[in-house]
Amino acid sequence: MKNTDELRILADEPRLQSLFLLLFRHDGYFTSMQLAEELGVTSRTIKSDVLLLKQIFYTEEVFITSKPSKGYQLEVMNKETENKIKQFFQIYPSISSESEFDHRVRYIIRRLLSSEEAVKEEDIQTEIAVSYSLNREMQEVKKMLTKYDLSLKTRPHYGMYIDGASFKKIMLTVRMYRYFDKSINHDFGIIAYNQLFYCDELEKSAIRKTFYETIIQSRIVFSDINAERFIVYLLYFRNQTLQKNSLQLSLPTIDFDYRATEEYELIVELVQKLKIKFSGFEFTKEIVQFLTYVAVFSTDLYRFIDCSKENYNTLISFAEEIRNFILKGMSEYLQIDIFDDYTCLKDLLKIMIPISLKIKLGVSDSIDLRYKDFKNEGAQSLIRYYSSLVYQDFFQVYHYSFSKREQQLIFSTILGVINRITLSHRKLRLAIIAIDGRLATQPLKFNLQHYFSEFIERIETKVLYELETLENQQFDYYLCSDYGKKLNITCEPIFYIEEEMNEFKYMDSLKHIFFQSYDYDKKLPQIKLKNINWNDKNGLNELTSTTFVQNNSVQVQFNLHHEKEDFTIFHINDADLEEKKYYIEVKTQIAGDKQKLKMLVNIIEQIMTDPLKLDAVNEEENISYSHFLVD
């Protein structure tokens, strides 16, 4: 990309720019349905916009590829071009890939929060240049307000305003800032909102430096994003102090001694330093208390030793309670005991400490800095689905809504439990058929022993007539050069080796043999295939409420505590369908068998990652799970 003409074209096309950024930030493929959901448009619009992007970026350096069932992927061929794109968009600091709908919703919230008077809907319509009703946007506004226990009030002929505790309004005001980075002052298109956080750039840099110097000398660690958000809080309260606004935060009385925390010591020291160097930091005790709460929200609790009652007193017992609620829920859904994974117990407690304080305060606050733009939420669908059920259960009991970022942290912790399950395997007895003499089999025997020794009980080299005459020769697998295909060899199961392969090709070609040692086919239900018509209601009735939808072509429904064992792949026949459609129904009894669960997780993940493999099972009578596990 010698110049940035292509990128400049997007500046006047917000929707194309959002689509481009989503593809640019995403590792792997994005289906049209996923993109449509992200941007709040139809899949037809996405397909049309992708065609436009392909025309704009039809170069050797940047182009869009597409694959059936997988979707679209933006290819950037070199690091220099990738850096130019990041520099042009200031990709990580400030450019959002939010949809036009999301932009309107955030504008409305910012407008209401920064106005001292009620706001009429027709005024907002004029400001954002729309003539239609904002009913859908207002529903989303109310949904966001509920996370902070705030409500939208409307008075006839007067307008709308947000009602609730002041500290909760402030938290939502800062959340709507969104861009927690080191770039210049942002322009949100609302003067009153901009002024809440305005600070001279040189002074802001000096304030930031003082904050960094203070926190580095303490034992407290913030993530970079949390550190920048904290600075935004400092600027907000400083501006309120400079304007002599008398703030009453309405903080509730909760069972937590914030003054016993190291975060409180940090805040007191920081405010004292800022007060000496700059004007406007004469904060009240209530503001210091609130900033301590924000610091607890922001602390990066990487070390488990810091998660002590000395530091967080009553938060620890409550954090353990809500952690155990999640572990109990996941254990019941997955039908295994997760409580015996000590790493998970520790890591989940770290996540729950700040959440426990937010629950006590009655807010569902987080930093979702365009989080969905950077995370692939398609992986490990089975674990994600059951995690989503736990989030719903959690909300019903604790009235706390996990953010995208918090969901990702919890999911990663639970996934760690699954990843730490080590699949046991039996060792195989192998026979190498030496059609051309024993010496010719030495390279194969060496590579087998070198790369797969943990899977092998013994290897014996036999000529064909030995195998035909000797009795009671039991082998799990027979290996023979591909010349043997021309002979009448009755040994089963047999695998023919292509001659003159290098050692790496040996490894790849022999992988599927050793997958047999894990006994997927013995542990999991036998795979069955059924071809049904799209309009065959009898065949689809039980599959309409699918467990999760991974992509346009595959849907899966499963039951992990079913009395029957069943793994049925339904192939939908319909000439009008653009893509092949599959429904997969899994019924099995996990009953605490972690090995079996991990196998099922692996299979579902492989199918969802490469659904095209389902196309190859149509004519197979006996479908082995190794078909999905081996490339």
Backbone torsions as a table, in degrees:
resi	resn	phi	psi	omega
1	MET	NA	94.1	-175.5
2	LYS	-70.4	-31.9	174.9
3	ASN	-136.2	-177.0	-175.0
4	THR	-112.5	28.1	-179.0
5	ASP	-58.2	-42.2	-179.1
6	GLU	-61.8	-40.2	-179.5
7	LEU	-68.7	-35.4	-179.7
8	ARG	-65.5	-29.7	178.3
9	ILE	-58.9	-36.1	-176.7
10	LEU	-71.3	-20.5	-176.7
11	ALA	-58.4	-33.0	-179.7
12	ASP	-96.6	6.1	-178.9
13	GLU	-128.8	80.6	-174.5
14	PRO	-54.3	-40.2	-177.4
15	ARG	-68.7	-41.5	177.3
16	LEU	-65.1	-38.7	178.7
17	GLN	-63.0	-43.8	178.6
18	SER	-62.0	-42.8	179.3
19	LEU	-63.7	-44.2	179.4
20	PHE	-59.8	-45.0	-177.6
21	LEU	-67.8	-37.0	176.5
22	LEU	-60.8	-46.2	179.4
23	LEU	-66.1	-38.7	-178.0
24	PHE	-66.2	-38.8	-176.2
25	ARG	-83.4	-12.3	-171.9
26	HIS	-95.6	130.6	174.2
27	ASP	-85.2	122.8	179.0
28	GLY	94.3	-161.0	-173.4
29	TYR	-93.7	152.0	177.5
30	PHE	-124.8	124.1	177.2
31	THR	-76.2	160.7	179.8
32	SER	-63.2	-33.6	178.4
33	MET	-66.9	-41.9	178.5
34	GLN	-64.3	-43.2	179.1
35	LEU	-64.7	-40.9	179.8
36	ALA	-62.3	-41.0	179.2
37	GLU	-65.7	-40.3	-179.5
38	GLU	-63.7	-39.8	-172.4
39	LEU	-101.0	-1.5	175.3
40	GLY	70.5	34.8	177.5
41	VAL	-129.5	-177.6	178.7
42	THR	-87.9	159.4	178.1
43	SER	-64.3	-29.2	177.0
44	ARG	-63.8	-41.3	177.4
45	THR	-63.6	-40.6	179.0
46	ILE	-60.2	-46.7	-179.0
47	LYS	-61.4	-38.5	177.8
48	SER	-66.8	-43.0	-179.4
49	ASP	-68.4	-34.5	177.8
50	VAL	-63.7	-38.6	176.9
51	LEU	-60.8	-40.2	177.8
52	LEU	-65.1	-42.5	178.3
53	LEU	-63.8	-38.3	178.4
54	LYS	-62.0	-36.0	177.9
55	GLN	-69.6	-37.1	-179.0
56	ILE	-72.7	-42.3	-173.8
57	PHE	-109.9	48.9	176.4
58	TYR	-95.1	72.4	-177.9
59	THR	-130.4	172.3	178.3
60	GLU	-74.4	-19.7	-175.2
61	GLU	-94.3	-36.8	-178.3
62	VAL	-135.0	125.2	177.7
63	PHE	-158.2	165.5	-178.1
64	ILE	-111.6	129.1	175.0
65	THR	-108.0	157.6	178.2
66	SER	-139.4	147.5	177.6
67	LYS	-136.5	140.0	177.7
68	PRO	-57.1	138.2	178.5
69	SER	73.5	-21.7	-178.4
70	LYS	-98.1	-37.4	177.7
71	GLY	108.2	-138.0	-172.6
72	TYR	-118.7	149.2	176.9
73	GLN	-142.3	134.9	176.7
74	LEU	-88.8	124.0	-179.6
75	GLU	-103.1	122.4	173.7
76	VAL	-116.7	117.9	-163.9
77	MET	-84.3	-13.9	179.2
78	ASN	-149.3	159.7	-175.7
79	LYS	-66.7	-35.2	-178.8
80	GLU	-61.7	-44.9	178.4
81	THR	-65.1	-41.4	178.6
82	GLU	-59.8	-42.1	179.5
83	ASN	-67.5	-34.8	177.5
84	LYS	-63.7	-40.8	178.9
85	ILE	-64.7	-45.3	179.1
86	LYS	-61.0	-42.5	-179.0
87	GLN	-66.3	-40.9	-178.1
88	PHE	-62.3	-44.7	-176.8
89	PHE	-92.6	-3.7	-170.0
90	GLN	48.5	56.0	-159.9
91	ILE	-54.6	-44.6	-176.8
92	TYR	-84.5	-31.4	-179.5
93	PRO	-73.0	-54.6	-158.5
94	SER	-135.5	-14.3	-176.0
95	ILE	-88.4	123.4	-178.4
96	SER	-96.4	146.4	174.2
97	SER	-103.7	27.9	-179.1
98	GLU	-68.1	152.5	179.1
99	SER	-75.3	167.4	177.4
100	GLU	-61.6	-36.0	177.4
101	PHE	-63.1	-48.3	178.7
102	ASP	-59.9	-39.3	-179.8
103	HIS	-61.9	-41.2	179.4
104	ARG	-67.3	-40.6	-179.8
105	VAL	-61.7	-46.5	-178.4
106	ARG	-68.4	-33.6	176.7
107	TYR	-61.9	-44.9	-178.5
108	ILE	-61.6	-45.1	-179.0
109	ILE	-64.2	-44.9	179.3
110	ARG	-62.4	-40.0	-178.9
111	ARG	-63.7	-44.4	-179.1
112	LEU	-68.6	-39.3	-177.2
113	LEU	-71.4	-29.0	-175.2
114	SER	-97.4	-1.3	-178.9
115	SER	-94.7	136.6	177.8
116	GLU	-83.0	-11.7	179.5
117	GLU	-123.8	166.7	175.9
118	ALA	-63.9	150.8	-175.9
119	VAL	-119.0	132.8	178.1
120	LYS	-86.1	144.8	-178.6
121	GLU	-62.8	-37.2	-179.3
122	GLU	-65.2	-28.4	175.9
123	ASP	-67.7	-40.8	178.3
124	ILE	-66.0	-40.4	178.0
125	GLN	-58.1	-42.1	178.8
126	THR	-65.0	-42.9	-176.7
127	GLU	-65.5	-36.8	-178.8
128	ILE	-100.0	7.2	172.3
129	ALA	59.7	53.0	172.9
130	VAL	-127.8	149.3	-178.5
131	SER	-109.2	-9.2	-176.5
132	TYR	-93.1	169.1	180.0
133	SER	-66.8	145.8	179.5
134	LEU	-100.7	27.9	-176.6
135	ASN	-56.7	-45.4	-178.2
136	ARG	-64.8	-42.4	178.4
137	GLU	-63.8	-40.2	-178.5
138	MET	-66.3	-32.9	175.7
139	GLN	-63.4	-39.4	178.3
140	GLU	-70.3	-35.7	175.7
141	VAL	-60.2	-48.4	-179.8
142	LYS	-61.5	-35.5	179.0
143	LYS	-63.9	-41.7	178.0
144	MET	-67.6	-40.5	-179.1
145	LEU	-60.9	-36.8	-178.3
146	THR	-63.4	-26.7	178.6
147	LYS	-65.2	-20.8	179.8
148	TYR	-112.9	15.7	-179.7
149	ASP	56.5	38.0	177.1
150	LEU	-110.5	160.5	179.7
151	SER	-137.1	154.5	178.3
152	LEU	-97.5	119.5	179.3
153	LYS	-105.1	144.7	178.6
154	THR	-131.8	130.0	175.5
155	ARG	-117.6	127.9	-179.0
156	PRO	-54.6	135.6	177.5
157	HIS	66.2	6.2	-177.7
158	TYR	-119.3	-47.2	176.7
159	GLY	127.2	-166.0	-176.2
160	MET	-108.9	149.6	173.6
161	TYR	-153.0	160.4	-178.7
162	ILE	-97.3	130.2	-176.6
163	ASP	-114.7	137.5	178.0
164	GLY	152.6	-177.8	-177.7
165	ALA	-62.4	142.8	-176.2
166	SER	-61.6	-42.2	-176.6
167	PHE	-65.1	-29.7	178.3
168	LYS	-72.5	-38.1	175.2
169	LYS	-62.9	-40.2	179.8
170	ILE	-64.5	-42.1	179.4
171	MET	-62.0	-41.7	177.9
172	LEU	-69.2	-36.8	177.8
173	THR	-59.4	-43.2	179.1
174	VAL	-71.2	-37.7	178.0
175	ARG	-61.2	-37.7	179.8
176	MET	-69.2	-16.0	175.6
177	TYR	-61.9	-41.8	170.3
178	ARG	67.3	-42.4	-169.6
179	TYR	-94.2	80.9	-176.8
180	PHE	-88.9	84.4	-175.8
181	ASP	-144.7	-175.6	-175.4
182	LYS	-101.4	15.6	-177.2
183	SER	-79.2	-175.9	-175.6
184	ILE	-67.8	174.1	177.1
185	ASN	-60.0	131.9	-176.7
186	HIS	-84.7	148.0	176.1
187	ASP	-108.1	110.4	-178.4
188	PHE	-94.9	7.0	179.2
189	GLY	78.4	8.8	179.8
190	ILE	-132.7	108.4	-174.2
191	ILE	-57.4	-46.3	-177.4
192	ALA	-62.2	-38.0	179.2
193	TYR	-70.3	-43.3	178.5
194	ASN	-56.4	-40.6	-174.9
195	GLN	-69.1	-21.1	178.6
196	LEU	-60.7	-27.9	-173.1
197	PHE	-122.2	6.1	-173.7
198	TYR	-66.5	140.9	175.3
199	CYS	-156.7	139.7	174.9
200	ASP	-54.7	137.2	-173.3
201	GLU	-60.9	-41.1	179.6
202	LEU	-65.5	-40.1	179.8
203	GLU	-69.8	-37.8	177.8
204	LYS	-62.5	-40.5	178.1
205	SER	-62.7	-39.4	179.4
206	ALA	-67.7	-39.6	177.0
207	ILE	-63.7	-44.5	179.3
208	ARG	-60.7	-42.5	-179.7
209	LYS	-62.4	-42.7	178.5
210	THR	-61.9	-42.2	178.5
211	PHE	-62.1	-47.1	-179.4
212	TYR	-59.7	-47.0	-178.4
213	GLU	-60.9	-37.2	-178.7
214	THR	-72.3	-45.6	-176.0
215	ILE	-71.3	-30.8	179.1
216	ILE	-65.6	-32.5	-179.6
217	GLN	-79.9	-9.4	178.2
218	SER	-98.0	178.9	175.8
219	ARG	-91.3	-0.3	-178.8
220	ILE	-83.1	140.3	176.1
221	VAL	-128.9	128.9	171.6
222	PHE	-106.3	150.7	167.3
223	SER	-68.5	162.6	-179.0
224	ASP	-59.2	-41.8	-178.7
225	ILE	-67.8	-42.8	178.2
226	ASN	-65.0	-34.4	177.7
227	ALA	-63.6	-43.2	179.8
228	GLU	-69.3	-35.2	176.4
229	ARG	-64.4	-39.5	-180.0
230	PHE	-62.6	-37.6	177.4
231	ILE	-63.9	-37.3	176.7
232	VAL	-61.8	-41.5	175.2
233	TYR	-60.0	-44.1	179.2
234	LEU	-59.4	-43.7	-179.7
235	LEU	-65.1	-39.6	179.9
236	TYR	-61.0	-52.4	-177.3
237	PHE	-68.2	-33.0	177.3
238	ARG	-63.9	-44.3	-180.0
239	ASN	-64.2	-37.7	177.3
240	GLN	-64.1	-40.0	179.3
241	THR	-67.4	-42.6	179.9
242	LEU	-62.9	-33.7	-179.6
243	GLN	-86.0	4.2	177.6
244	LYS	58.1	34.3	175.1
245	ASN	-79.6	127.5	179.8
246	SER	-83.1	103.5	-176.4
247	LEU	-90.0	128.0	170.8
248	GLN	-116.0	103.0	-172.0
249	LEU	-74.8	-19.8	-178.8
250	SER	60.2	40.7	177.3
251	LEU	-66.1	134.3	-179.9
252	PRO	-77.4	159.4	173.6
253	THR	-84.5	117.3	-178.1
254	ILE	-124.6	161.2	-178.4
255	ASP	-82.6	76.5	179.8
256	PHE	-162.4	122.7	179.5
257	ASP	-90.7	91.5	-176.3
258	TYR	-66.8	-24.9	-177.0
259	ARG	-72.9	-11.6	178.2
260	ALA	-85.9	-7.0	-175.1
261	THR	-87.6	156.2	173.8
262	GLU	-70.4	-25.2	176.6
263	GLU	-62.8	-39.2	179.0
264	TYR	-63.0	-43.3	177.7
265	GLU	-59.5	-41.0	178.6
266	LEU	-61.8	-46.6	-176.5
267	ILE	-64.7	-44.0	179.8
268	VAL	-59.9	-45.8	179.8
269	GLU	-65.1	-43.2	-178.8
270	LEU	-63.3	-48.9	-178.3
271	VAL	-61.3	-37.8	178.9
272	GLN	-62.9	-43.1	179.3
273	LYS	-66.4	-42.7	-179.5
274	LEU	-65.4	-37.6	-179.7
275	LYS	-63.0	-35.5	-179.8
276	ILE	-71.9	-38.3	-173.2
277	LYS	-88.4	-30.7	-171.5
278	PHE	-134.4	159.3	174.1
279	SER	-86.0	155.9	173.2
280	GLY	93.5	3.7	-178.7
281	PHE	-107.5	26.7	175.1
282	GLU	-82.9	72.6	-173.4
283	PHE	-79.7	146.9	176.1
284	THR	-75.3	166.7	177.1
285	LYS	-60.2	-35.5	-179.0
286	GLU	-66.9	-39.5	177.7
287	ILE	-66.3	-41.1	177.4
288	VAL	-61.5	-41.4	177.3
289	GLN	-61.5	-46.2	-179.4
290	PHE	-64.2	-42.5	178.4
291	LEU	-63.5	-31.4	174.3
292	THR	-64.3	-42.9	176.0
293	TYR	-58.3	-45.6	179.6
294	VAL	-61.8	-38.3	178.2
295	ALA	-64.0	-38.9	176.8
296	VAL	-64.8	-39.8	175.9
297	PHE	-59.3	-33.3	-167.6
298	SER	-94.0	-14.8	-173.6
299	THR	-63.7	133.3	177.2
300	ASP	-88.3	95.5	-175.3
301	LEU	-84.2	70.8	-178.3
302	TYR	-77.7	-34.8	-177.9
303	ARG	-93.6	125.0	-178.0
304	PHE	-66.0	-27.0	-179.2
305	ILE	-61.8	-25.2	179.7
306	ASP	-76.7	-15.7	-177.2
307	CYS	-86.4	66.8	-174.2
308	SER	-118.3	161.5	177.4
309	LYS	-68.3	-26.5	176.3
310	GLU	-61.8	-38.3	-179.2
311	ASN	-82.3	-45.8	-168.2
312	TYR	-119.5	8.1	177.2
313	ASN	31.8	-112.4	-171.2
314	THR	-67.6	-17.9	179.4
315	LEU	-65.6	-30.1	-175.6
316	ILE	-63.7	-48.9	-178.2
317	SER	-64.7	-38.1	178.9
318	PHE	-70.1	-38.7	177.7
319	ALA	-62.7	-38.6	177.2
320	GLU	-65.2	-38.4	179.5
321	GLU	-62.6	-48.3	-176.6
322	ILE	-75.1	-29.4	172.9
323	ARG	-62.0	-47.2	-178.7
324	ASN	-65.5	-31.1	175.9
325	PHE	-61.4	-45.1	-179.8
326	ILE	-66.1	-44.8	-179.1
327	LEU	-64.5	-39.6	178.5
328	LYS	-63.6	-43.2	179.3
329	GLY	-63.8	-45.7	179.8
330	MET	-66.1	-37.4	178.3
331	SER	-62.0	-41.4	-179.6
332	GLU	-69.9	-41.6	-179.0
333	TYR	-68.8	-42.5	-177.0
334	LEU	-85.6	-10.4	178.5
335	GLN	64.3	31.8	173.2
336	ILE	-136.2	165.1	178.8
337	ASP	-93.4	112.7	-180.0
338	ILE	-91.4	-16.5	-176.0
339	PHE	-64.0	-19.2	-178.1
340	ASP	-85.6	4.1	177.1
341	ASP	-97.1	101.9	-173.2
342	TYR	-65.7	-36.5	178.5
343	THR	-60.4	-42.7	178.3
344	CYS	-64.5	-41.8	178.9
345	LEU	-57.9	-43.9	-179.0
346	LYS	-69.7	-50.0	-174.4
347	ASP	-65.3	-38.1	-178.8
348	LEU	-70.7	-32.1	177.1
349	LEU	-65.0	-39.0	178.1
350	LYS	-59.0	-40.6	-179.3
351	ILE	-68.9	-35.9	-171.6
352	MET	-81.4	-18.2	-178.8
353	ILE	-61.0	-54.6	177.4
354	PRO	-63.9	-33.8	179.7
355	ILE	-66.2	-36.7	179.6
356	SER	-61.7	-37.6	177.8
357	LEU	-68.1	-40.5	180.0
358	LYS	-65.1	-34.7	176.5
359	ILE	-65.6	-41.9	178.0
360	LYS	-61.5	-32.5	-179.9
361	LEU	-86.7	-11.4	177.7
362	GLY	78.0	34.8	179.0
363	VAL	-132.6	145.5	173.7
364	SER	-109.7	77.9	-171.9
365	ASP	-105.0	146.0	176.7
366	SER	-165.5	173.7	172.3
367	ILE	-104.7	113.1	173.9
368	ASP	-115.9	67.9	-176.8
369	LEU	-72.0	80.8	-178.6
370	ARG	50.3	37.5	-171.1
371	TYR	-58.9	-38.7	-176.5
372	LYS	-66.6	-20.7	180.0
373	ASP	-72.0	-20.4	-173.5
374	PHE	-109.0	-7.8	-174.4
375	LYS	-113.8	136.8	174.6
376	ASN	-88.7	106.8	-176.5
377	GLU	-93.4	14.2	-179.8
378	GLY	-91.2	-18.6	-174.3
379	ALA	-75.7	151.0	175.6
380	GLN	51.2	60.3	-173.4
381	SER	-63.6	-35.1	-177.3
382	LEU	-65.0	-45.6	179.5
383	ILE	-68.2	-38.3	179.2
384	ARG	-63.1	-40.2	-178.1
385	TYR	-63.4	-50.9	-178.9
386	TYR	-67.4	-30.3	174.2
387	SER	-62.7	-40.4	-179.6
388	SER	-63.7	-34.2	176.6
389	LEU	-66.3	-38.6	178.3
390	VAL	-65.8	-39.0	178.1
391	TYR	-60.0	-41.0	179.3
392	GLN	-65.6	-43.9	178.4
393	ASP	-61.5	-41.1	-179.7
394	PHE	-61.2	-42.7	-180.0
395	PHE	-63.1	-39.3	-179.0
396	GLN	-62.2	-32.7	-176.7
397	VAL	-91.8	-44.9	-172.1
398	TYR	-107.7	-4.4	177.4
399	HIS	57.3	34.7	178.3
400	TYR	-118.0	131.6	-178.9
401	SER	-104.5	113.5	179.3
402	PHE	-66.8	137.4	176.4
403	SER	-78.0	171.5	177.4
404	LYS	-57.0	-43.2	-178.9
405	ARG	-64.8	-44.9	-179.9
406	GLU	-65.6	-38.9	176.2
407	GLN	-60.1	-41.5	179.9
408	GLN	-64.7	-40.6	178.9
409	LEU	-63.9	-44.4	179.9
410	ILE	-65.9	-45.6	179.1
411	PHE	-57.6	-46.0	-179.0
412	SER	-61.3	-37.2	179.5
413	THR	-67.3	-43.2	178.6
414	ILE	-67.3	-40.2	179.6
415	LEU	-62.5	-32.4	176.9
416	GLY	-58.9	-35.5	177.2
417	VAL	-60.7	-46.3	-179.2
418	ILE	-65.8	-42.3	-178.3
419	ASN	-65.4	-27.7	-179.5
420	ARG	-83.2	-3.5	173.6
421	ILE	-75.2	120.6	179.5
422	THR	-95.3	120.5	179.9
423	LEU	-74.0	127.1	175.1
424	SER	-79.9	156.8	178.8
425	HIS	-148.6	152.1	176.2
426	ARG	-87.7	162.3	177.6
427	LYS	-95.8	140.7	-173.9
428	LEU	-97.1	148.5	172.5
429	ARG	-102.2	119.9	-173.3
430	LEU	-114.5	143.3	173.4
431	ALA	-121.4	127.0	175.3
432	ILE	-99.6	120.8	-179.3
433	ILE	-84.4	117.0	-173.9
434	ALA	-96.3	75.5	-179.7
435	ILE	-64.5	-37.4	-176.0
436	ASP	-105.1	25.7	178.6
437	GLY	98.4	153.4	-175.3
438	ARG	-65.8	-34.6	-177.2
439	LEU	-61.2	-34.2	-177.9
440	ALA	-68.9	-17.5	-178.0
441	THR	-91.2	-4.0	-175.0
442	GLN	-60.4	-45.1	178.9
443	PRO	-58.2	-41.4	179.7
444	LEU	-65.0	-43.2	-179.1
445	LYS	-64.2	-39.6	179.0
446	PHE	-62.2	-47.9	-178.4
447	ASN	-64.8	-37.0	177.2
448	LEU	-62.6	-46.0	-178.9
449	GLN	-70.1	-34.8	-176.3
450	HIS	-72.2	-43.1	-172.5
451	TYR	-100.8	-21.1	-173.5
452	PHE	-129.2	25.9	-174.5
453	SER	-58.6	-35.0	-177.3
454	GLU	-67.8	-15.2	-179.7
455	PHE	-100.4	-2.2	-169.9
456	ILE	-114.3	127.0	173.6
457	GLU	-83.0	-46.7	175.3
458	ARG	-161.1	155.9	174.8
459	ILE	-124.3	128.5	176.1
460	GLU	-122.8	137.4	177.5
461	THR	-99.5	123.5	-176.3
462	LYS	-131.3	142.0	169.7
463	VAL	-82.1	161.8	-170.5
464	LEU	-62.6	-39.1	-176.4
465	TYR	-69.7	-25.6	175.5
466	GLU	-64.4	-45.1	-178.5
467	LEU	-65.8	-31.5	-178.1
468	GLU	-78.3	-24.5	-176.0
469	THR	-102.5	-30.0	-178.2
470	LEU	-76.6	138.3	178.2
471	GLU	-95.2	159.2	175.5
472	ASN	57.7	34.4	174.3
473	GLN	-91.9	99.5	-176.6
474	GLN	-101.7	117.2	177.3
475	PHE	-129.7	146.7	177.6
476	ASP	-77.7	-29.4	-178.3
477	TYR	-151.5	144.2	173.8
478	TYR	-113.5	136.7	178.9
479	LEU	-120.2	140.1	-175.9
480	CYS	-150.9	151.1	175.9
481	SER	-64.4	155.0	-175.2
482	ASP	-65.1	-11.4	173.9
483	TYR	-63.4	-27.5	-179.0
484	GLY	-63.4	-16.4	178.1
485	LYS	-62.1	-23.2	-178.0
486	LYS	-84.1	-9.9	-177.0
487	LEU	-102.4	164.2	179.2
488	ASN	-90.9	79.9	-179.3
489	ILE	-99.5	124.7	-174.5
490	THR	-101.2	-0.1	-179.0
491	CYS	-66.6	135.8	179.6
492	GLU	-137.5	144.6	-9.8
493	PRO	-78.8	146.1	-175.4
494	ILE	-124.4	147.2	178.8
495	PHE	-130.3	126.0	-177.6
496	TYR	-95.2	130.8	-176.2
497	ILE	-100.6	128.1	175.7
498	GLU	-69.5	133.4	-178.3
499	GLU	-75.8	157.4	175.7
500	GLU	62.2	33.3	173.0
501	MET	-88.5	148.7	173.0
502	ASN	-79.0	173.4	-172.4
503	GLU	-64.7	-30.5	-178.9
504	PHE	-71.1	-36.6	176.3
505	LYS	-68.6	-34.1	174.0
506	TYR	-57.1	-46.3	-178.1
507	MET	-59.6	-49.7	-177.9
508	ASP	-63.6	-41.8	-174.7
509	SER	-73.4	-24.0	-176.8
510	LEU	-96.0	-4.1	-176.1
511	LYS	-53.8	-45.1	-170.8
512	HIS	-67.4	-23.2	176.2
513	ILE	-62.1	-44.2	-173.8
514	PHE	-82.1	-13.3	169.5
515	PHE	-64.8	-25.7	178.8
516	GLN	-63.0	-27.1	-176.6
517	SER	-69.1	-18.3	177.2
518	TYR	-80.4	-15.1	176.6
519	ASP	61.8	41.7	174.5
520	TYR	-55.5	-42.9	-175.3
521	ASP	-68.8	-21.9	177.5
522	LYS	-88.1	-34.5	-176.9
523	LYS	-77.2	-42.2	-173.8
524	LEU	-97.1	161.0	179.9
525	PRO	-61.0	151.6	177.0
526	GLN	-64.2	134.7	-179.1
527	ILE	-77.8	129.8	175.8
528	LYS	-121.8	149.2	179.2
529	LEU	-120.4	133.2	176.3
530	LYS	-131.2	132.0	175.3
531	ASN	-98.0	123.2	179.3
532	ILE	-133.6	158.2	178.3
533	ASN	-84.9	151.2	-178.5
534	TRP	-57.3	-35.2	-176.4
535	ASN	-91.7	6.0	179.8
536	ASP	-78.1	88.1	-174.7
537	LYS	-62.6	-33.2	-179.5
538	ASN	-64.6	-33.7	-179.0
539	GLY	-80.5	-21.4	-173.6
540	LEU	-110.1	-8.6	-174.8
541	ASN	-55.1	-43.4	-176.3
542	GLU	-77.0	-7.1	-174.6
543	LEU	-110.5	6.3	-176.5
544	THR	-71.0	-30.8	178.7
545	SER	-98.8	72.4	-174.6
546	THR	-69.9	152.3	-178.0
547	THR	-65.1	-49.2	176.1
548	PHE	-154.4	158.8	178.3
549	VAL	-117.7	114.8	-177.3
550	GLN	-86.7	-42.5	-179.5
551	ASN	-152.9	-172.0	-175.4
552	ASN	-69.1	-22.0	-170.0
553	SER	-106.5	-20.0	-174.7
554	VAL	-127.8	131.4	172.4
555	GLN	-127.8	143.3	-175.8
556	VAL	-129.0	138.3	173.5
557	GLN	-129.8	132.7	-179.1
558	PHE	-146.7	158.9	177.9
559	ASN	-134.7	119.2	-173.5
560	LEU	-92.7	0.9	177.2
561	HIS	-134.5	48.4	-179.2
562	HIS	-96.6	146.6	-178.5
563	GLU	-73.3	-20.1	179.6
564	LYS	-101.7	162.1	176.5
565	GLU	-114.9	117.3	-175.5
566	ASP	-152.7	134.4	174.8
567	PHE	-137.5	94.2	-174.4
568	THR	-112.7	129.1	175.7
569	ILE	-101.4	115.7	177.6
570	PHE	-96.4	118.0	176.9
571	HIS	-95.9	121.3	-177.0
572	ILE	-87.6	119.2	178.8
573	ASN	-95.5	118.7	176.7
574	ASP	-161.9	115.8	-176.6
575	ALA	-65.0	-22.5	-178.1
576	ASP	-81.5	-12.6	-178.6
577	LEU	-73.3	133.9	178.2
578	GLU	-68.7	-35.2	-179.4
579	GLU	-126.3	156.5	174.7
580	LYS	-67.7	140.5	-177.7
581	LYS	-115.9	139.2	178.0
582	TYR	-134.0	138.9	168.5
583	TYR	-115.7	133.9	179.1
584	ILE	-118.3	127.5	179.4
585	GLU	-115.8	121.6	-178.4
586	VAL	-119.3	125.0	173.6
587	LYS	-126.0	126.1	-179.5
588	THR	-158.9	170.1	179.5
589	GLN	-118.8	103.4	179.9
590	ILE	-73.9	-50.9	173.3
591	ALA	49.0	45.6	175.2
592	GLY	84.0	-0.2	-178.7
593	ASP	-82.2	95.7	-177.0
594	LYS	-65.6	-34.4	178.7
595	GLN	-61.1	-44.8	-178.8
596	LYS	-65.0	-42.0	178.8
597	LEU	-61.9	-45.4	-179.2
598	LYS	-62.7	-38.6	177.0
599	MET	-60.0	-44.8	-179.6
600	LEU	-64.5	-42.2	177.6
601	VAL	-59.4	-43.9	-179.5
602	ASN	-62.2	-43.4	-177.2
603	ILE	-66.6	-47.6	179.9
604	ILE	-59.9	-41.6	-179.7
605	GLU	-63.9	-41.8	-179.6
606	GLN	-66.4	-38.7	179.3
607	ILE	-66.4	-43.1	-179.1
608	MET	-69.8	-33.0	178.9
609	THR	-70.9	-38.0	-178.0
610	ASP	-134.2	74.0	-177.3
611	PRO	-65.0	-16.7	179.3
612	LEU	-62.8	-21.7	178.4
613	LYS	-65.8	-22.2	177.0
614	LEU	-66.4	-27.9	-179.7
615	ASP	-64.0	-27.9	-173.9
616	ALA	-85.9	-2.6	-177.6
617	VAL	-97.4	-0.2	-174.6
618	ASN	-56.5	-40.5	-172.5
619	GLU	-104.9	5.4	-179.8
620	GLU	-85.1	133.3	179.6
621	GLU	-80.1	-47.4	178.5
622	ASN	-111.6	107.0	-176.3
623	ILE	-93.3	120.4	179.0
624	SER	-94.7	147.8	177.4
625	TYR	-64.8	-22.8	179.3
626	SER	-64.1	-21.5	177.2
627	HIS	-58.3	-35.0	-177.6
628	PHE	-90.6	-18.5	-174.8
629	LEU	-91.6	-22.4	-175.5
630	VAL	-108.8	134.8	178.6
631	ASP	-68.1	NA	NA
